[in-house]
Amino acid sequence: MKLKCFCSPFFVLLFCFMISCAAEEDSAMTETAKTPEIVLKYDYSQVELETMTLINNYRVSIGLNALERINHISYKSEEHDQYMIANNVVNHNDFESRSSNLIKVLGAKNVSENIAYNYNSAKGAFDAWMKSKGHKENIEGDFTHFGISIRENPANGKKYYTNIFVKI
């Protein structure tokens, strides 16, 4: 009888231990699933590369560092272009989510964004940004990296530009 009393609490304790370990494993797996992954591949169009070159040439001409491109930033920019096209809007909606992702995934310390709409060339969008105080401040800002996406709305042929700047 004494043996049964000893074994029963032992098995209850063992069962509780197994459940708590399983819960920790599930929690760890859920946490891993929540961690966003970095997008490593992005295919740049000629106009995207040209826009980035215009920005970097300007920055260097005024004594600032050239920005390094990061494909993940361009991917996040593309997501926003697709959102604007799908919703037929031009805005910074959900910028906080894009910014949070770049902070979490890349360790960004500062994030800013320029958007443009309906420019047919890299130079056209760049010139418009340079005429806008806020957009120009972003181009001249204390940043180290950037990404860009330029997508055309198939319904009307108009281009959407999203350019994100980060400091890492």
Disulfide bonds with the S-S distance in Angstrom:
none
